[in-house]
Amino acid sequence: MEESSPFDPNSLESSIDEDDNFDEVQEVEESQAYEIVTELSPEARLKMEAIQNILAASDRKTRSQRIQDATKKLGVTTRTIQRLLKKYEEKGLSAITLTERADKGCYRIDPQWQEFIIKTYKEGNKGSRKMTPAQVALRAAVEADIRGEQPPSQMTVYRVLNPLIEKEEQKQKVRNTGWKGTKLAHKTRDGQTLDIKYSNQVWQCDHTKLDIMLVDQNGEVLSRPWLTKITDSYSRCIMGIHLGFDAPSSQVGALALRHAILPKRYDLEFKLHCDWGTYGVPEHLFTDGGKDFKSDHLKQIAFQLGFEHHLRDRPSEGGIEERSFGTINTAFLSGFEGYLGSNIQERPKTAEADACLTLKELHILLVCYIVDNYNQRIDARTGNQTRFQRWESGLSKIPAIIPERELDICLHKQTRRTIYRGGTISFNNILYRESVLAGYAGENVILRYDPRDITTVWVYRVEKGKEVFLAAAHAIDLETEHLSFDELKLSRRHLKEQGKAISNQSIYSEVRARDAFIKEKKKSRQTRKKEEQGIVHPAYKAPKNKFEFTSESTEEILSSPEAKPEQKRPKIFNYDQLIQDYEG
């Protein structure tokens, strides 16, 4: 009997005849088995993040908590999450991409919410403004809180907006990157996790010594300045700064915080093309564990303004601040004379000798760089929003404007002073006066001042343990001047060297004389040369036509001290003609 081969075409044909759908079924199974997902939809991406978060749980309690978080995030039940996990373990990524509801394309929310979501998204993306679906979901949550209703889930917002976004992408032929990247979270030293969801939620603050040498107004080399910077974690937008020679302290950090909270206005001297439109009070302040950030002063500020202060769990949590400091040093400061660089071994030998920028000049340039450049750069996580646009779109509500007097707690605090007769106060050899203070003569009060301009101090008296504002006192004879604390120290030093008494009038005279000296020093050589030569008399006006001189204009020219007699030209002899005359 003949043995059959392992592969018998006749047997294969018979099997095919028995089941005509064999090829079709096999193709479907193979397509499902080898399906490759090249791009996840926003909905699938959210599911993937939730599943990975749950599977990464180390114990049952953490897993249960993460399942509950996923139900809120996706807007589904616990049973749905469990089924999704089971499918993912069996089929992998295809369980997420192939899962569809029978009512796909239909929305199970109130039509009013649909209208609100679409309207908010369209208004948020008008003109140069940009708003992501996540930011729309945040606005919807705020609106639901106002209405006293349950907010639509983030997934529901995505479903409503997805057709609109796909339509826009087809027109622009670019992929929307609003969902790109993962959410940021900060780990605090006390074990908390701050999930960053919107603007003005978490601000970071840190200090650095800039890699540039500065000079004073006389051109004398001083030192490297300190920059204290506050950054919004959600948008990476710089909210406020403080630039000076003072080492990091609670007072320096408080001044930077005050600048970040207040609306910022700059005069024409800064020549800004954009507005520094950031302001408000954060919900959390995130810093390192330095002594300046552990001070009672900062705790008092946080309590009075209503925000929480947290310390970083580890240094790497401050990466946002460190990267922006590096950008400022390399992309901004490296083009100026006096730049030192971060590497001491590669530091230019002539850096200090070449230094020419003053603190005030650097402050103007730095503000211009932050407002017109840094805050206007495209945020890498979205690809279609600048840092300022992301901050503006990411606000959960319009920030309240804090009155400036309520922020005086952030100003420098000096020891107590006594009010003299007539409402005068002496501070740092400067005499201040305010008529309202005359009624408090003999009382001890507290002074606060801004080191950038100490021609004004704010006076407080203590009542029941609280500081009560009395008045703003102005420096006598310096009411119209602008004098920083550093300039005051420089003036006092010069006056002591000259053996002069220090008073308001002497300081005023010294500042004026120094300003005049600097102005003269900055004049170009050509300008000074022209002034020394006195080429044209200021009282003389040249006639329109050179032949229209009158007796008056002639007398005016001759009487001018700059008018010089015309020099006689040397007589030129024709030697050939002289020889002919001699021989003839």
C-alpha positions as CSV (number, residue, x, y, z in Angstrom):
1,M,0.0,0.0,0.0
2,E,1.3,3.4,-1.0
3,E,2.0,5.8,1.8
4,S,0.6,9.3,1.5
5,S,3.0,12.3,1.7
6,P,2.6,14.8,4.6
7,F,1.5,17.4,2.1
8,D,-1.4,16.0,0.0
9,P,-2.9,18.5,-2.5
10,N,-5.9,16.4,-2.9
11,S,-6.6,16.4,0.9
12,L,-6.1,20.2,0.9
13,E,-8.6,20.7,-1.9
14,S,-11.1,18.6,-0.2
15,S,-10.8,20.6,3.0
16,I,-11.3,23.8,1.1
17,D,-14.3,22.3,-0.6
18,E,-15.7,21.6,2.9
19,D,-15.3,25.2,4.0
20,D,-15.5,27.9,1.3
21,N,-14.8,30.7,3.8
22,F,-11.4,29.3,4.9
23,D,-9.3,31.9,3.1
24,E,-11.5,34.8,4.2
25,V,-11.3,33.8,7.9
26,Q,-7.6,33.3,7.8
27,E,-7.0,36.7,6.3
28,V,-9.1,38.4,9.0
29,E,-7.2,36.4,11.8
30,E,-3.8,37.3,10.3
31,S,-4.8,41.0,9.9
32,Q,-5.8,41.1,13.6
33,A,-2.8,39.2,14.8
34,Y,-0.3,41.4,12.9
35,E,-2.0,44.8,13.1
36,I,0.5,47.6,13.6
37,V,-0.8,50.8,15.3
38,T,1.1,53.8,13.9
39,E,-0.8,56.6,15.6
40,L,-3.1,56.8,18.6
41,S,-6.1,59.0,18.7
42,P,-6.5,61.3,21.6
43,E,-9.1,59.0,23.1
44,A,-6.9,56.0,22.8
45,R,-3.9,57.9,24.2
46,L,-5.8,58.7,27.3
47,K,-6.8,55.0,27.7
48,M,-3.2,54.0,27.2
49,E,-2.0,56.4,29.9
50,A,-4.6,55.1,32.4
51,I,-3.8,51.5,31.7
52,Q,-0.1,51.9,32.1
53,N,-0.6,53.9,35.3
54,I,-2.7,51.1,36.8
55,L,-0.4,48.3,35.7
56,A,2.6,50.1,37.3
57,A,0.9,50.0,40.7
58,S,3.1,48.1,43.2
59,D,0.3,47.0,45.6
60,R,-3.4,46.3,45.6
61,K,-4.3,49.5,47.4
62,T,-2.4,51.7,44.9
63,R,-4.0,49.8,42.0
64,S,-7.5,50.3,43.4
65,Q,-6.9,54.0,43.8
66,R,-5.5,54.4,40.3
67,I,-8.6,52.6,38.9
68,Q,-10.8,55.1,40.6
69,D,-8.7,57.9,39.2
70,A,-9.1,56.4,35.7
71,T,-12.9,56.2,36.0
72,K,-13.0,60.0,36.7
73,K,-10.5,60.8,34.0
74,L,-12.2,58.7,31.3
75,G,-15.8,59.2,32.5
76,V,-16.6,55.5,32.7
77,T,-17.5,52.9,35.4
78,T,-15.1,50.7,37.3
79,R,-16.4,47.7,35.5
80,T,-15.5,49.3,32.2
81,I,-12.0,49.9,33.3
82,Q,-11.7,46.2,34.5
83,R,-12.9,45.0,31.1
84,L,-10.4,47.3,29.3
85,L,-7.5,45.9,31.4
86,K,-8.5,42.4,30.6
87,K,-8.7,43.1,26.9
88,Y,-5.3,44.8,27.0
89,E,-3.7,41.8,28.7
90,E,-5.2,39.5,26.1
91,K,-4.8,41.5,22.9
92,G,-2.4,44.3,23.7
93,L,-2.7,47.7,22.0
94,S,-5.4,46.5,19.6
95,A,-7.8,46.3,22.5
96,I,-7.6,50.0,22.8
97,T,-7.7,51.0,19.2
98,L,-10.4,48.5,18.2
99,T,-12.8,49.2,21.1
100,E,-15.8,51.0,19.8
101,R,-19.2,51.8,21.3
102,A,-22.4,51.0,19.4
103,D,-23.5,54.6,19.7
104,K,-20.2,56.0,18.4
105,G,-20.6,59.5,17.0
106,C,-23.5,60.3,19.4
107,Y,-23.0,62.4,22.5
108,R,-24.6,61.5,25.8
109,I,-24.4,65.0,27.3
110,D,-26.8,67.9,27.3
111,P,-26.8,69.9,24.0
112,Q,-26.1,73.1,26.1
113,W,-22.8,71.5,27.1
114,Q,-22.0,70.6,23.5
115,E,-22.6,74.2,22.5
116,F,-20.5,75.5,25.4
117,I,-17.5,73.2,24.5
118,I,-17.5,74.1,20.8
119,K,-18.0,77.8,21.4
120,T,-15.2,77.9,24.0
121,Y,-12.8,76.1,21.7
122,K,-13.6,78.4,18.7
123,E,-13.3,81.6,20.7
124,G,-10.1,80.4,22.3
125,N,-8.5,79.8,18.8
126,K,-9.4,83.1,17.2
127,G,-6.7,85.1,15.6
128,S,-3.3,84.5,17.3
129,R,-4.8,82.9,20.4
130,K,-4.5,79.1,20.9
131,M,-6.5,76.8,23.2
132,T,-6.1,73.0,23.5
133,P,-9.0,70.6,24.3
134,A,-7.5,70.0,27.7
135,Q,-7.8,73.8,28.4
136,V,-11.5,73.6,27.1
137,A,-12.1,70.8,29.6
138,L,-10.7,73.0,32.3
139,R,-13.0,75.9,31.4
140,A,-16.0,73.4,31.3
141,A,-15.1,72.2,34.8
142,V,-15.1,75.8,36.1
143,E,-18.4,76.5,34.4
144,A,-19.9,73.4,35.9
145,D,-18.8,74.5,39.3
146,I,-20.5,77.8,38.8
147,R,-23.7,76.1,37.7
148,G,-23.6,73.5,40.5
149,E,-23.6,70.6,38.0
150,Q,-21.5,67.6,37.2
151,P,-18.8,68.6,34.7
152,P,-18.4,66.7,31.4
153,S,-15.3,64.4,31.5
154,Q,-12.2,65.2,29.6
155,M,-12.9,62.3,27.3
156,T,-16.4,63.7,26.5
157,V,-14.8,67.1,25.6
158,Y,-12.4,65.3,23.3
159,R,-15.2,63.4,21.6
160,V,-17.2,66.6,21.0
161,L,-14.2,68.5,19.7
162,N,-12.6,65.7,17.7
163,P,-14.7,66.2,14.4
164,L,-14.0,69.9,14.6
165,I,-10.2,69.4,15.1
166,E,-10.0,66.8,12.3
167,K,-11.7,69.2,9.9
168,E,-9.2,71.9,10.8
169,E,-6.3,69.5,10.3
170,Q,-7.5,68.6,6.9
171,K,-7.6,72.2,5.9
172,Q,-4.1,73.0,7.3
173,K,-2.7,69.6,6.5
174,V,-0.9,69.6,9.8
175,R,-1.4,67.4,12.8
176,N,-2.7,69.1,16.0
177,T,-0.2,68.7,18.8
178,G,-2.3,69.9,21.6
179,W,-2.2,66.4,23.3
180,K,1.5,65.8,22.8
181,G,3.6,64.8,25.7
182,T,2.7,63.7,29.2
183,K,1.4,65.7,32.1
184,L,3.8,67.3,34.5
185,A,3.8,66.5,38.2
186,H,5.9,67.9,41.0
187,K,7.0,65.7,44.0
188,T,7.2,67.6,47.2
189,R,9.4,66.9,50.2
190,D,6.5,66.0,52.4
191,G,5.3,63.3,49.9
192,Q,2.6,65.2,48.0
193,T,2.2,65.2,44.3
194,L,1.2,68.4,42.5
195,D,-0.4,67.5,39.2
196,I,0.0,70.5,36.9
197,K,-3.3,71.2,35.1
198,Y,-3.6,75.0,34.5
199,S,-1.8,78.3,34.7
200,N,-1.1,80.1,38.0
201,Q,-1.6,76.7,39.8
202,V,2.1,76.2,40.6
203,W,5.0,78.7,40.4
204,Q,8.6,77.9,40.8
205,C,11.2,80.3,42.2
206,D,15.0,80.0,42.2
207,H,18.2,82.2,42.1
208,T,21.3,82.2,40.0
209,K,24.4,84.3,39.6
210,L,24.5,85.5,36.0
211,D,27.7,84.9,33.9
212,I,28.4,88.5,33.2
213,M,30.4,91.2,35.0
214,L,28.8,94.6,35.5
215,V,30.2,98.1,36.2
216,D,28.9,101.1,38.2
217,Q,28.0,104.4,36.6
218,N,31.6,105.6,36.7
219,G,32.8,102.5,34.8
220,E,34.3,100.8,37.8
221,V,34.0,97.0,37.7
222,L,31.6,95.7,40.4
223,S,30.7,92.0,40.3
224,R,28.3,89.5,38.8
225,P,24.6,90.2,39.5
226,W,22.0,87.8,41.0
227,L,18.8,86.9,39.1
228,T,15.8,85.7,41.0
229,K,13.2,84.3,38.6
230,I,9.6,83.0,39.0
231,T,8.2,80.6,36.4
232,D,4.7,79.2,35.8
233,S,5.0,75.4,35.7
234,Y,2.1,74.9,33.3
235,S,3.2,77.4,30.6
236,R,6.9,77.8,31.3
237,C,6.2,81.5,31.2
238,I,8.4,83.8,33.3
239,M,6.1,85.6,35.7
240,G,8.5,87.9,37.4
241,I,12.1,88.7,38.3
242,H,14.4,90.5,40.6
243,L,17.9,91.6,39.4
244,G,20.5,93.0,41.8
245,F,23.8,92.5,43.7
246,D,22.1,91.2,46.9
247,A,22.7,87.6,47.7
248,P,19.7,85.3,47.8
249,S,17.5,86.0,50.8
250,S,13.8,85.9,51.8
251,Q,13.6,89.7,51.0
252,V,15.0,89.2,47.5
253,G,12.6,86.3,46.8
254,A,9.7,88.3,48.2
255,L,10.5,91.2,45.8
256,A,10.5,88.8,42.8
257,L,7.2,87.4,44.0
258,R,5.8,90.9,44.3
259,H,6.9,91.7,40.7
260,A,5.3,88.4,39.5
261,I,1.9,89.1,41.2
262,L,1.4,92.7,40.1
263,P,0.5,93.7,36.6
264,K,3.6,95.0,34.9
265,R,3.9,98.4,33.2
266,Y,7.0,99.8,31.5
267,D,7.7,103.2,30.0
268,L,9.0,104.0,26.6
269,E,12.6,103.6,27.8
270,F,12.2,99.8,27.5
271,K,11.0,100.0,23.9
272,L,8.9,96.8,24.3
273,H,6.9,95.4,21.3
274,C,4.8,93.1,23.4
275,D,3.2,93.3,26.9
276,W,4.3,91.4,29.9
277,G,0.7,90.4,30.6
278,T,1.2,87.8,33.3
279,Y,0.0,88.5,36.9
280,G,-2.0,86.9,39.7
281,V,-1.4,84.9,42.8
282,P,-0.4,81.2,42.6
283,E,-2.0,78.4,44.4
284,H,1.3,76.8,45.2
285,L,4.9,78.0,45.3
286,F,7.5,75.3,44.6
287,T,11.2,76.0,45.7
288,D,14.3,74.3,46.9
289,G,15.2,73.9,50.5
290,G,17.5,76.9,50.9
291,K,17.4,79.0,54.1
292,D,15.9,81.9,52.2
293,F,12.8,79.8,51.3
294,K,12.4,78.4,54.8
295,S,12.2,81.8,56.5
296,D,9.3,83.0,58.6
297,H,9.0,86.0,56.2
298,L,8.0,83.8,53.3
299,K,5.6,81.8,55.5
300,Q,4.0,85.1,56.5
301,I,3.6,86.1,52.9
302,A,2.1,82.8,51.9
303,F,-0.4,83.0,54.8
304,Q,-1.4,86.6,54.0
305,L,-1.8,86.0,50.2
306,G,-3.4,82.6,50.5
307,F,-1.0,80.2,48.7
308,E,0.9,77.0,49.9
309,H,4.6,76.7,49.9
310,H,6.3,73.4,49.1
311,L,9.9,72.3,49.0
312,R,11.3,70.1,46.2
313,D,11.7,66.4,46.9
314,R,15.0,66.3,45.0
315,P,17.1,68.8,42.9
316,S,16.0,67.3,39.6
317,E,12.5,68.7,40.3
318,G,13.8,72.2,39.6
319,G,14.7,71.4,36.0
320,I,12.3,74.0,34.5
321,E,14.1,76.8,36.3
322,E,17.6,75.5,35.6
323,R,17.0,75.1,31.9
324,S,15.7,78.7,31.6
325,F,18.6,80.0,33.5
326,G,20.9,78.2,31.1
327,T,19.0,79.8,28.2
328,I,19.4,83.3,29.6
329,N,23.1,82.8,30.1
330,T,23.9,81.3,26.7
331,A,21.3,82.7,24.3
332,F,21.1,86.2,25.8
333,L,24.2,87.2,27.8
334,S,26.8,85.6,25.7
335,G,26.7,88.4,23.1
336,F,27.6,91.2,25.6
337,E,30.9,92.6,26.6
338,G,31.9,91.3,30.0
339,Y,30.4,87.8,29.5
340,L,32.3,85.3,31.6
341,G,30.9,82.0,30.5
342,S,30.0,79.1,32.8
343,N,33.4,77.3,32.5
344,I,36.0,79.0,34.7
345,Q,38.8,77.3,32.8
346,E,37.6,78.7,29.4
347,R,36.8,82.2,30.8
348,P,38.0,85.0,28.7
349,K,41.0,86.8,30.3
350,T,39.7,90.3,29.2
351,A,36.1,89.7,30.3
352,E,36.4,92.0,33.4
353,A,38.3,94.7,31.5
354,D,35.7,94.6,28.7
355,A,32.7,94.9,31.0
356,C,30.6,98.0,30.3
357,L,27.0,97.3,31.2
358,T,25.5,98.8,34.4
359,L,22.8,97.1,36.4
360,K,20.1,99.4,35.1
361,E,21.1,98.8,31.5
362,L,21.1,95.1,32.0
363,H,17.7,95.2,33.6
364,I,16.2,97.0,30.6
365,L,17.8,94.5,28.2
366,L,16.7,91.5,30.3
367,V,13.1,92.7,30.5
368,C,13.1,93.2,26.7
369,Y,14.5,89.7,26.2
370,I,11.9,88.1,28.5
371,V,8.9,90.0,27.1
372,D,9.6,90.1,23.4
373,N,11.6,86.9,23.0
374,Y,11.5,84.2,25.8
375,N,7.8,84.4,26.6
376,Q,6.9,84.6,22.9
377,R,8.7,81.4,21.9
378,I,6.6,78.4,20.8
379,D,6.0,76.0,23.7
380,A,7.6,72.7,22.7
381,R,4.8,70.6,24.2
382,T,2.1,72.0,22.0
383,G,3.9,73.3,18.9
384,N,1.3,75.9,18.2
385,Q,1.2,78.1,21.3
386,T,3.7,80.6,22.6
387,R,4.5,80.4,26.3
388,F,2.4,83.5,26.9
389,Q,-0.5,82.2,24.8
390,R,-0.4,78.9,26.8
391,W,-0.4,80.8,30.1
392,E,-3.4,83.0,28.9
393,S,-5.4,80.0,27.5
394,G,-4.6,77.8,30.6
395,L,-6.1,80.2,33.1
396,S,-9.0,78.5,35.0
397,K,-10.3,82.0,35.8
398,I,-9.3,85.7,35.3
399,P,-6.7,86.5,38.0
400,A,-7.7,89.0,40.6
401,I,-5.6,92.2,40.8
402,I,-4.1,92.5,44.2
403,P,-3.8,96.2,45.5
404,E,-0.2,97.2,45.7
405,R,-0.5,98.2,49.3
406,E,-1.5,94.6,50.2
407,L,1.9,93.5,48.7
408,D,4.0,95.8,50.9
409,I,4.7,92.8,53.0
410,C,7.0,91.7,50.2
411,L,9.1,94.9,50.4
412,H,12.3,95.2,52.5
413,K,11.6,95.7,56.1
414,Q,13.8,98.0,58.2
415,T,14.2,98.3,61.9
416,R,11.9,100.6,63.8
417,R,12.3,104.4,63.4
418,T,11.0,107.3,65.5
419,I,8.8,110.0,63.9
420,Y,10.2,113.6,64.6
421,R,8.3,116.8,64.8
422,G,6.8,117.9,61.6
423,G,6.3,114.3,60.4
424,T,10.0,113.7,59.5
425,I,11.9,110.4,59.6
426,S,15.6,109.7,59.2
427,F,16.7,106.6,57.4
428,N,20.1,105.8,56.0
429,N,21.2,109.5,56.4
430,I,18.2,110.6,54.3
431,L,15.4,112.7,55.8
432,Y,11.9,111.9,54.8
433,R,8.8,113.9,55.4
434,E,5.0,113.5,55.2
435,S,2.6,116.0,56.9
436,V,0.2,113.2,57.9
437,L,2.9,111.7,60.1
438,A,3.1,114.9,62.2
439,G,0.2,113.6,64.3
440,Y,2.3,110.5,65.2
441,A,5.4,112.5,66.4
442,G,7.4,110.5,69.0
443,E,6.0,107.1,68.0
444,N,8.1,104.1,66.9
445,V,7.1,102.9,63.4
446,I,8.2,100.3,60.8
447,L,9.6,101.4,57.4
448,R,9.4,99.4,54.2
449,Y,11.1,100.4,51.0
450,D,11.8,99.2,47.5
451,P,15.6,99.0,47.0
452,R,15.2,100.0,43.3
453,D,13.9,103.4,44.4
454,I,14.4,104.6,48.0
455,T,13.2,108.2,47.5
456,T,9.9,106.9,49.0
457,V,9.4,104.8,52.1
458,W,6.1,103.3,53.4
459,V,5.4,103.9,57.1
460,Y,3.5,101.4,59.3
461,R,2.5,101.3,63.0
462,V,1.8,98.1,64.8
463,E,-1.7,97.6,66.2
464,K,-2.7,94.4,67.9
465,G,0.2,92.5,66.3
466,K,-0.6,93.7,62.8
467,E,1.0,96.3,60.6
468,V,-1.3,99.2,59.8
469,F,-0.3,101.5,56.9
470,L,0.0,105.2,57.8
471,A,1.5,107.0,54.9
472,A,4.2,107.2,52.2
473,A,7.0,109.5,53.1
474,H,9.2,111.2,50.4
475,A,12.8,112.2,50.7
476,I,13.2,115.9,51.0
477,D,14.7,117.6,47.9
478,L,14.6,114.2,46.1
479,E,10.9,114.0,45.3
480,T,11.4,114.1,41.6
481,E,14.6,111.9,41.5
482,H,15.1,108.2,41.2
483,L,17.7,106.7,43.5
484,S,18.3,103.0,44.1
485,F,19.8,101.7,47.4
486,D,23.0,100.7,45.5
487,E,23.3,104.2,44.2
488,L,22.8,105.6,47.7
489,K,25.6,103.5,49.0
490,L,27.9,104.7,46.2
491,S,27.0,108.3,46.8
492,R,27.7,107.9,50.5
493,R,31.1,106.3,49.8
494,H,32.1,109.2,47.5
495,L,31.0,111.8,50.0
496,K,33.0,110.2,52.7
497,E,36.1,110.1,50.5
498,Q,35.7,113.8,49.8
499,G,35.2,114.5,53.5
500,K,31.8,116.0,53.0
501,A,28.8,115.7,55.4
502,I,26.1,113.3,54.3
503,S,22.7,115.0,53.9
504,N,19.8,115.1,51.5
505,Q,21.4,118.1,49.7
506,S,24.8,116.6,49.5
507,I,23.5,113.4,48.1
508,Y,21.3,115.3,45.6
509,S,24.4,117.3,44.5
510,E,26.6,114.3,44.2
511,V,24.0,112.4,42.1
512,R,23.5,115.3,39.8
513,A,27.3,115.8,39.4
514,R,27.8,112.1,38.7
515,D,25.0,112.0,36.2
516,A,26.5,115.0,34.4
517,F,29.9,113.4,34.4
518,I,28.5,110.1,32.9
519,K,26.6,112.1,30.3
520,E,29.7,113.9,29.3
521,K,31.7,110.7,29.3
522,K,29.3,109.1,26.9
523,K,29.6,111.8,24.3
524,S,31.3,110.8,21.1
525,R,34.8,112.1,20.4
526,Q,33.6,113.8,17.3
527,T,30.9,115.7,19.2
528,R,33.4,116.9,21.8
529,K,35.9,117.9,19.1
530,K,33.2,120.0,17.4
531,E,32.3,121.7,20.6
532,E,36.0,122.5,21.4
533,Q,36.7,123.9,18.0
534,G,33.4,125.9,17.9
535,I,33.2,125.8,14.1
536,V,29.9,127.6,13.9
537,H,28.7,130.4,16.2
538,P,25.3,129.6,17.5
539,A,24.0,133.2,17.0
540,Y,25.0,133.3,13.4
541,K,22.6,132.3,10.6
542,A,24.0,131.8,7.2
543,P,22.2,133.8,4.4
544,K,20.2,131.9,1.8
545,N,22.4,133.2,-1.1
546,K,26.1,133.8,-0.8
547,F,25.8,137.2,-2.5
548,E,23.1,138.5,-0.2
549,F,25.3,139.7,2.6
550,T,24.1,142.8,4.4
551,S,26.0,145.2,6.6
552,E,24.3,143.6,9.6
553,S,25.3,140.1,8.7
554,T,28.8,141.2,8.0
555,E,29.1,142.9,11.4
556,E,27.7,139.8,13.0
557,I,30.3,137.6,11.4
558,L,33.2,139.9,12.2
559,S,32.0,140.3,15.8
560,S,31.8,136.5,16.3
561,P,34.7,135.3,18.5
562,E,34.9,132.2,16.2
563,A,35.3,134.4,13.1
564,K,38.9,134.2,12.0
565,P,40.6,136.5,9.4
566,E,41.2,135.0,6.0
567,Q,44.7,133.9,5.6
568,K,46.7,135.4,2.6
569,R,47.5,132.9,-0.1
570,P,51.2,132.7,-1.2
571,K,52.0,134.5,-4.5
572,I,52.8,132.1,-7.4
573,F,55.5,133.2,-9.9
574,N,55.7,132.3,-13.6
575,Y,59.5,131.6,-13.9
576,D,59.5,131.3,-17.7
577,Q,58.0,134.8,-18.1
578,L,60.6,136.2,-15.6
579,I,63.5,134.7,-17.7
580,Q,62.2,136.2,-20.9
581,D,61.8,139.6,-19.3
582,Y,65.3,139.4,-17.9
583,E,66.9,138.4,-21.2
584,G,65.0,140.9,-23.2
